[in-house]
Amino acid sequence: MNRVKVGIIGCGNISHVYFTNLKKYPEVELVAAADIDIERARSRAQEFNLEKAYTVDELLADPEIEIVVNLTIPKAHASVCLKALEAGKNVYVEKPIVVTREEGQQVLKLAAEKGLRVASAPETFLGGGIQTCRKLIDDGAIGTPVSATGFMLCGGHESWHPDPEFYYEIGGGPMFDMGPYYLTAFVTLLGPIKRVTGSARISHPTRTITSEKKRGKIIEVETPTNITGVLDFENGTIGTLLTSFDAAAGTSLPNIEIHGSEGTLLVPDPNGFGGVVKLRRRGGDWEEIELTHGYTDNNRGIGVADMARAIREGGEHRANGTMAYHVLEAMHGIHDASREGKHYEMHSTCTRPEPMPALEAQSK
């Protein structure tokens, strides 16, 4: 297939892995870097031997670029996505897809009107860890799924991230930062969500940056940092998700477990592509399951490559905007439920994305 030309907007902390990986996938050709700080764009372009270092408007005006990879901070996601779509570009955006439900609806509506595609991180569900779990569930290894649990607890990001302020702004917090990994994994494994409820709070009104660049700066916390959500899936499974930036010493709890009528499945960290998969069948002991699917390293950018394949060959790309919006609505719903003291009924739905080809299929 003819390679799809790609440009990246946003040359900050997370961009390095995208620049690295998008130079490798055969479906795409990375041609340009852009940033509101043109010197940062030039630095990335030089580092990765790209001829084009652009302002944002210059990249959007380049007729060769078919996919814009939007790696800006969350509060800029919507404006950049809308500008890219207006410019006739397909969009892949870091998580969350946007900050508000209204913005998400605008992005999906404009994409549909323009006949363009929207994709969103996380794409880690395309990796061998979660895809192996998907196959086990689809093959009936745990029988009928009845419950699911997810735990993401840490002490926050101000100790290591050079610019951690946005993690504590509206659109940040542990649910909007890490929740997309867990909820996207849940939807991939179990299907769409019917309703949610939850409890959320700001445990500490301020945070102090201890990473070197801004050591000592005080951050005002605008969004809940300790959240527990309960999810009712359309297939009848009941899930629980706990996300927190307030667990100073971390946790020993599993990332994700799926419990079924015939067994329990230990799902690896959804923030990674590989990991250890364990299965315990009724009456048996835990057994480690060999991964049946590839892409087990840090394969960020594989969602862009998958969208490029779909652009050239047809069909739906897997990390699609409809699923990303469904996850966004669920996250807001959990916050709404806590604030209003009631269940939140989901308005959106989605389909489980098609599984990735297994290793044996990839080798044929």
BALUMPA-397712 format. One record per residue (C-alpha): residue number from 1; x, y, z. Coordinates in steps of 0.25 Angstrom, whole numbers. Each point is the difference from the previous one (the first is absolute). Layout:
+-----+-------+-------+-------+
| num |    c1 |    c2 |    c3 |
+-----+-------+-------+-------+
| NUM |     X |     Y |     Z |
...
+-----+-------+-------+-------+
END
This chain:
+-----+-------+-------+-------+
| num |    c1 |    c2 |    c3 |
+-----+-------+-------+-------+
|   1 |     0 |     0 |     0 |
|   2 |     4 |    14 |    -2 |
|   3 |     5 |     6 |    13 |
|   4 |    -8 |    11 |     7 |
|   5 |     7 |    12 |     3 |
|   6 |    -1 |     5 |    15 |
|   7 |     4 |    13 |     7 |
|   8 |     1 |     1 |    15 |
|   9 |    -6 |    12 |     8 |
|  10 |     6 |     1 |    14 |
|  11 |    15 |    -3 |     2 |
|  12 |     0 |    -1 |    15 |
|  13 |     3 |   -11 |    10 |
|  14 |    -8 |   -12 |    -6 |
|  15 |     3 |     4 |   -15 |
|  16 |    14 |    -7 |     0 |
|  17 |    -6 |   -14 |     0 |
|  18 |   -10 |     4 |   -11 |
|  19 |    12 |     6 |    -9 |
|  20 |     8 |   -13 |     3 |
|  21 |   -11 |   -10 |    -4 |
|  22 |    -7 |     7 |   -11 |
|  23 |    14 |     0 |    -8 |
|  24 |    -2 |   -16 |     1 |
|  25 |   -14 |    -3 |    -4 |
|  26 |    -1 |    -4 |   -15 |
|  27 |   -14 |     6 |    -1 |
|  28 |     4 |    14 |     3 |
|  29 |    11 |    11 |    -4 |
|  30 |     3 |    10 |    11 |
|  31 |     3 |    13 |    -8 |
|  32 |    -2 |    12 |    10 |
|  33 |     1 |     5 |    14 |
|  34 |    -8 |    12 |     5 |
|  35 |    -1 |     7 |    14 |
|  36 |    -5 |    14 |     5 |
|  37 |    15 |     1 |     4 |
|  38 |     7 |    -1 |   -14 |
|  39 |    13 |    -2 |     6 |
|  40 |    -5 |   -13 |     7 |
|  41 |    -6 |    -5 |   -14 |
|  42 |    14 |     3 |    -6 |
|  43 |     7 |    -8 |    10 |
|  44 |    -9 |   -12 |    -2 |
|  45 |     1 |     1 |   -15 |
|  46 |    15 |     1 |     1 |
|  47 |     1 |   -12 |    10 |
|  48 |    -9 |    -9 |    -9 |
|  49 |     6 |     5 |   -14 |
|  50 |   -13 |     7 |    -4 |
|  51 |     1 |    11 |   -11 |
|  52 |   -13 |     7 |     5 |
|  53 |    -1 |     8 |    13 |
|  54 |   -13 |     7 |     0 |
|  55 |    -9 |    10 |     8 |
|  56 |   -13 |    -7 |     3 |
|  57 |    -7 |     8 |   -11 |
|  58 |    12 |    -4 |   -10 |
|  59 |    -2 |   -14 |     3 |
|  60 |   -15 |     0 |    -2 |
|  61 |     2 |     7 |   -14 |
|  62 |     9 |   -10 |    -5 |
|  63 |    -8 |    -8 |   -11 |
|  64 |     9 |   -13 |     1 |
|  65 |    -4 |    -3 |    15 |
|  66 |   -12 |    -9 |     1 |
|  67 |     1 |    -3 |    15 |
|  68 |     3 |    10 |    11 |
|  69 |     5 |    -6 |    13 |
|  70 |    -5 |     9 |    11 |
|  71 |     9 |    -1 |    12 |
|  72 |    -4 |    14 |     7 |
|  73 |    -4 |     1 |    14 |
|  74 |   -15 |    -5 |     3 |
|  75 |    -6 |    14 |     0 |
|  76 |     5 |     3 |   -14 |
|  77 |    -4 |   -14 |    -6 |
|  78 |   -14 |     5 |    -5 |
|  79 |     5 |    13 |    -6 |
|  80 |    11 |    -7 |    -8 |
|  81 |    -8 |   -12 |    -4 |
|  82 |   -11 |    10 |    -5 |
|  83 |    10 |     8 |    -8 |
|  84 |     7 |   -13 |    -6 |
|  85 |   -14 |    -5 |    -4 |
|  86 |    -4 |    14 |    -6 |
|  87 |    14 |    -1 |    -8 |
|  88 |    -5 |   -14 |    -6 |
|  89 |    10 |    -8 |     9 |
|  90 |    -3 |   -13 |     7 |
|  91 |     3 |     1 |    15 |
|  92 |     7 |    -9 |    10 |
|  93 |     0 |     6 |    14 |
|  94 |     6 |    -3 |    13 |
|  95 |   -10 |    -4 |    12 |
|  96 |   -10 |     5 |     4 |
|  97 |    -6 |     3 |   -14 |
|  98 |    -4 |    13 |     5 |
|  99 |    -4 |     6 |    14 |
| 100 |   -15 |     2 |    -1 |
| 101 |   -11 |    -8 |    -6 |
| 102 |    -5 |    12 |    -8 |
| 103 |    14 |     1 |    -6 |
| 104 |     0 |   -15 |    -3 |
| 105 |   -13 |     1 |    -7 |
| 106 |     5 |    12 |    -8 |
| 107 |    12 |    -8 |    -5 |
| 108 |    -7 |   -13 |    -4 |
| 109 |   -11 |     9 |    -7 |
| 110 |    10 |     8 |    -8 |
| 111 |     8 |   -13 |    -4 |
| 112 |   -13 |    -7 |    -5 |
| 113 |    -4 |    13 |    -8 |
| 114 |    14 |     0 |    -6 |
| 115 |     1 |   -15 |    -2 |
| 116 |    13 |     0 |     8 |
| 117 |     4 |   -10 |    11 |
| 118 |     3 |     3 |    15 |
| 119 |     8 |    -9 |     8 |
| 120 |     5 |     1 |    15 |
| 121 |    10 |    -6 |    10 |
| 122 |     1 |    -8 |     7 |
| 123 |     4 |   -11 |   -10 |
| 124 |     6 |    -9 |    10 |
| 125 |   -12 |    -9 |    -1 |
| 126 |     6 |    -4 |   -14 |
| 127 |    12 |    -6 |     7 |
| 128 |     3 |   -15 |     2 |
| 129 |    -4 |     0 |    15 |
| 130 |   -15 |     5 |    -1 |
| 131 |    -2 |    -6 |   -14 |
| 132 |     4 |   -14 |     7 |
| 133 |   -10 |     3 |    11 |
| 134 |   -11 |     3 |   -11 |
| 135 |     3 |   -13 |    -7 |
| 136 |    -2 |    -8 |    13 |
| 137 |   -13 |     7 |     3 |
| 138 |    -5 |    -2 |   -14 |
| 139 |     4 |   -15 |     1 |
| 140 |    -8 |    -2 |    13 |
| 141 |    12 |    -2 |     9 |
| 142 |    -7 |     7 |    12 |
| 143 |   -14 |    -3 |    -4 |
| 144 |   -10 |    11 |     1 |
| 145 |     7 |    13 |     5 |
| 146 |    -7 |     5 |    13 |
| 147 |     9 |    10 |     6 |
| 148 |    12 |     8 |    -3 |
| 149 |     9 |     8 |     9 |
| 150 |    11 |    11 |    -3 |
| 151 |    10 |     7 |     9 |
| 152 |     9 |    12 |    -4 |
| 153 |     6 |     6 |    13 |
| 154 |    12 |     9 |     1 |
| 155 |     5 |    12 |     6 |
| 156 |    -1 |     9 |   -11 |
| 157 |     9 |     6 |   -11 |
| 158 |     6 |    12 |     6 |
| 159 |    12 |    -8 |     4 |
| 160 |     5 |    -3 |   -14 |
| 161 |    -7 |     7 |   -11 |
| 162 |     7 |    13 |    -4 |
| 163 |   -14 |     8 |    -2 |
| 164 |   -10 |    -8 |     9 |
| 165 |   -10 |    12 |     2 |
| 166 |   -10 |    -5 |   -11 |
| 167 |    -2 |   -13 |     8 |
| 168 |    -7 |     8 |    11 |
| 169 |    -8 |     8 |    -9 |
| 170 |   -14 |    -2 |    -6 |
| 171 |     1 |   -12 |   -10 |
| 172 |    12 |    -6 |     9 |
| 173 |    -1 |    -8 |    13 |
| 174 |     2 |   -15 |     0 |
| 175 |   -13 |    -3 |    -6 |
| 176 |     3 |     8 |   -13 |
| 177 |    15 |    -3 |     0 |
| 178 |     0 |   -15 |     3 |
| 179 |   -15 |    -3 |    -1 |
| 180 |     0 |    -1 |   -15 |
| 181 |    10 |   -12 |     0 |
| 182 |    -9 |    -8 |    10 |
| 183 |   -13 |     4 |    -6 |
| 184 |     5 |    -3 |   -14 |
| 185 |     5 |   -13 |     4 |
| 186 |   -14 |    -3 |     7 |
| 187 |    -7 |     3 |   -13 |
| 188 |     9 |    -8 |    -8 |
| 189 |    -2 |   -12 |     9 |
| 190 |   -14 |     2 |     4 |
| 191 |    -7 |     9 |    -9 |
| 192 |    -7 |    14 |     2 |
| 193 |    -5 |     5 |    13 |
| 194 |   -15 |     3 |     3 |
| 195 |     1 |     8 |    13 |
| 196 |    10 |     5 |    11 |
| 197 |     1 |     5 |    14 |
| 198 |    11 |     4 |     9 |
| 199 |     6 |     9 |    11 |
| 200 |    11 |    10 |    -3 |
| 201 |     8 |    10 |     9 |
| 202 |    12 |    10 |     0 |
| 203 |     8 |    -6 |    11 |
| 204 |    10 |    11 |     1 |
| 205 |    -3 |    14 |    -6 |
| 206 |    14 |     3 |    -4 |
| 207 |    12 |    -8 |    -5 |
| 208 |    15 |     4 |     1 |
| 209 |     8 |    -3 |   -12 |
| 210 |    13 |    -8 |     3 |
| 211 |     5 |    -2 |   -14 |
| 212 |    13 |     8 |    -3 |
| 213 |    -6 |    10 |   -11 |
| 214 |   -10 |     6 |     9 |
| 215 |     4 |    -5 |    14 |
| 216 |    -8 |     7 |    11 |
| 217 |   -11 |     5 |    -8 |
| 218 |   -14 |    -1 |     6 |
| 219 |   -11 |    -6 |    -9 |
| 220 |   -15 |     3 |     3 |
| 221 |    -8 |   -12 |    -2 |
| 222 |   -12 |     2 |    -8 |
| 223 |    -5 |   -15 |    -2 |
| 224 |    -3 |   -12 |     8 |
| 225 |    13 |    -8 |     3 |
| 226 |    -7 |   -12 |     7 |
| 227 |   -11 |    -7 |    -7 |
| 228 |    -7 |   -13 |     0 |
| 229 |   -10 |    -4 |   -11 |
| 230 |   -10 |   -11 |    -1 |
| 231 |    -4 |    -4 |   -15 |
| 232 |   -12 |    -8 |    -5 |
| 233 |     4 |    -6 |   -13 |
| 234 |   -10 |    -3 |   -11 |
| 235 |     3 |   -15 |     1 |
| 236 |    -3 |     0 |    15 |
| 237 |    14 |     0 |     5 |
| 238 |     2 |    10 |    12 |
| 239 |    13 |     7 |     1 |
| 240 |     7 |     8 |    10 |
| 241 |    11 |    10 |    -3 |
| 242 |     9 |     7 |    11 |
| 243 |     9 |    11 |    -5 |
| 244 |     8 |     9 |     9 |
| 245 |    12 |    10 |     1 |
| 246 |    -1 |    -1 |    15 |
| 247 |     6 |   -13 |     3 |
| 248 |    14 |     4 |     4 |
| 249 |     6 |   -14 |     1 |
| 250 |    -7 |    -6 |   -12 |
| 251 |    -8 |   -13 |     1 |
| 252 |     2 |   -15 |    -1 |
| 253 |   -14 |    -2 |    -6 |
| 254 |    -1 |    -6 |   -14 |
| 255 |    -1 |     9 |   -12 |
| 256 |   -13 |    -7 |    -6 |
| 257 |    -7 |   -13 |     4 |
| 258 |   -11 |    -6 |    -8 |
| 259 |    -9 |   -10 |     7 |
| 260 |    -9 |   -10 |    -7 |
| 261 |    -9 |   -12 |     3 |
| 262 |    12 |    -9 |    -3 |
| 263 |    12 |     7 |     3 |
| 264 |     8 |    13 |     3 |
| 265 |     9 |     8 |    -9 |
| 266 |    12 |     9 |     4 |
| 267 |     1 |    10 |   -10 |
| 268 |    14 |     8 |    -1 |
| 269 |     2 |    15 |     2 |
| 270 |    -9 |     7 |   -11 |
| 271 |    11 |    11 |     0 |
| 272 |     9 |   -10 |    -7 |
| 273 |    -1 |    -9 |   -12 |
| 274 |     5 |   -13 |     5 |
| 275 |     1 |    -5 |    14 |
| 276 |    -4 |   -13 |     7 |
| 277 |   -13 |    -7 |    -2 |
| 278 |    -5 |   -10 |    10 |
| 279 |   -12 |    -9 |     0 |
| 280 |    -6 |    -8 |    12 |
| 281 |   -11 |   -10 |    -4 |
| 282 |   -11 |    -5 |     9 |
| 283 |     7 |    -9 |    10 |
| 284 |    14 |     2 |    -5 |
| 285 |    12 |     9 |     3 |
| 286 |     5 |    12 |    -7 |
| 287 |     7 |    -3 |   -13 |
| 288 |     8 |    10 |    -9 |
| 289 |    -5 |     1 |   -14 |
| 290 |     9 |     1 |   -12 |
| 291 |    -3 |    13 |    -8 |
| 292 |    -7 |    -3 |   -13 |
| 293 |     1 |    14 |    -6 |
| 294 |    12 |     9 |    -3 |
| 295 |     3 |    14 |     2 |
| 296 |     5 |    -2 |    15 |
| 297 |    10 |    12 |     0 |
| 298 |    -3 |    14 |     1 |
| 299 |    -7 |     1 |   -13 |
| 300 |    -7 |    14 |     2 |
| 301 |    -3 |     4 |   -14 |
| 302 |    -6 |   -13 |    -4 |
| 303 |   -14 |     6 |     0 |
| 304 |     5 |    10 |   -10 |
| 305 |     5 |   -11 |    -9 |
| 306 |   -13 |    -8 |     2 |
| 307 |    -8 |    13 |    -4 |
| 308 |     9 |     2 |   -12 |
| 309 |    -3 |   -15 |    -5 |
| 310 |   -15 |     3 |     1 |
| 311 |     2 |    13 |    -8 |
| 312 |     6 |    -8 |   -11 |
| 313 |    -7 |   -13 |     1 |
| 314 |   -14 |     3 |     6 |
| 315 |    -6 |    -5 |    12 |
| 316 |     0 |     6 |    14 |
| 317 |    12 |     4 |     8 |
| 318 |     1 |    -6 |    14 |
| 319 |     3 |    12 |     9 |
| 320 |   -12 |     7 |    -6 |
| 321 |    -6 |    13 |     5 |
| 322 |   -13 |    -6 |     3 |
| 323 |     6 |    -9 |    11 |
| 324 |     9 |    11 |     5 |
| 325 |   -13 |     9 |     2 |
| 326 |    -7 |   -12 |     7 |
| 327 |    12 |    -1 |    10 |
| 328 |     0 |    16 |     1 |
| 329 |   -15 |     0 |     4 |
| 330 |     2 |   -12 |    10 |
| 331 |    11 |     8 |     7 |
| 332 |    -9 |    13 |     0 |
| 333 |   -12 |    -9 |     5 |
| 334 |     8 |    -5 |    12 |
| 335 |     3 |    14 |     4 |
| 336 |   -14 |     5 |    -2 |
| 337 |    -5 |   -12 |     8 |
| 338 |     9 |     4 |    12 |
| 339 |    -4 |    14 |    -1 |
| 340 |   -15 |    -2 |    -2 |
| 341 |    -2 |   -13 |     9 |
| 342 |    -6 |    -9 |   -11 |
| 343 |     2 |    -9 |   -11 |
| 344 |     4 |     5 |   -14 |
| 345 |    -6 |    -6 |   -12 |
| 346 |     9 |    -1 |   -12 |
| 347 |    -5 |     7 |   -12 |
| 348 |    10 |    -5 |   -10 |
| 349 |     4 |   -14 |    -3 |
| 350 |    11 |    -7 |    -9 |
| 351 |     4 |   -13 |    -5 |
| 352 |    12 |    -9 |     4 |
| 353 |    11 |     3 |   -10 |
| 354 |     4 |   -11 |    -8 |
| 355 |    11 |    -9 |     6 |
| 356 |    14 |     1 |    -6 |
| 357 |     6 |   -11 |    -8 |
| 358 |     6 |   -11 |     9 |
| 359 |    15 |    -3 |    -2 |
| 360 |    -3 |   -12 |    -8 |
| 361 |    -8 |     8 |   -10 |
| 362 |    10 |    11 |    -1 |
| 363 |    11 |   -11 |    -4 |
| 364 |    -8 |    -5 |   -11 |
+-----+-------+-------+-------+
END
